[in-house]
Amino acid sequence: MDNVNSFYALGVATDRVDDVFGMEFEQRWEARQARRAAELSGGATNRITFIRRAVARALAKLSRGSARAVRRLDRVAADDLSRRLAAAE
């Protein structure tokens, strides 16, 4: 008889643990869904995100352009320096 009660108690405990973890998973899933719904419905948030992306793209373009200009200047300066050194010898 004790053996049967032990198996019953073990089954009840396992069901409780499953219920607790199941509720936690469900709550996290619902919270995630609510965040996604808020992100999709938030017009102001979408506008801010759009503005941030546009600014980031513009800054990246500016950065690439300035890096290209610096590389050109380095090439010109290196050519001038090599000519001066060749002329000095």
TALIN-V19751 format. One record per residue. RES is the residue in three letters. PHI is phi in whole degrees, -180 to 180 (NA if undefined). Layout:
res=(RES	RES)
phi=(PHI	PHI)
//
This chain:
res=(MET	ASP	ASN	VAL	ASN	SER	PHE	TYR	ALA	LEU	GLY	VAL	ALA	THR	ASP	ARG	VAL	ASP	ASP	VAL	PHE	GLY	MET	GLU	PHE	GLU	GLN	ARG	TRP	GLU	ALA	ARG	GLN	ALA	ARG	ARG	ALA	ALA	GLU	LEU	SER	GLY	GLY	ALA	THR	ASN	ARG	ILE	THR	PHE	ILE	ARG	ARG	ALA	VAL	ALA	ARG	ALA	LEU	ALA	LYS	LEU	SER	ARG	GLY	SER	ALA	ARG	ALA	VAL	ARG	ARG	LEU	ASP	ARG	VAL	ALA	ALA	ASP	ASP	LEU	SER	ARG	ARG	LEU	ALA	ALA	ALA	GLU)
phi=(NA	-64	-62	-68	-65	-64	-66	-65	-62	-63	-64	-63	-63	-64	-63	-64	-62	-61	-65	-64	-67	-65	-67	-63	-61	-64	-65	-63	-65	-65	-64	-64	-64	-65	-63	-63	-63	-66	-65	-73	-88	-76	-68	-66	-63	-65	-66	-63	-62	-61	-65	-60	-65	-63	-65	-63	-65	-64	-66	-65	-64	-62	-64	-63	-65	-68	-65	-63	-64	-65	-64	-63	-62	-62	-63	-64	-64	-66	-63	-61	-64	-67	-64	-65	-67	-67	-72	-72	-83)
//
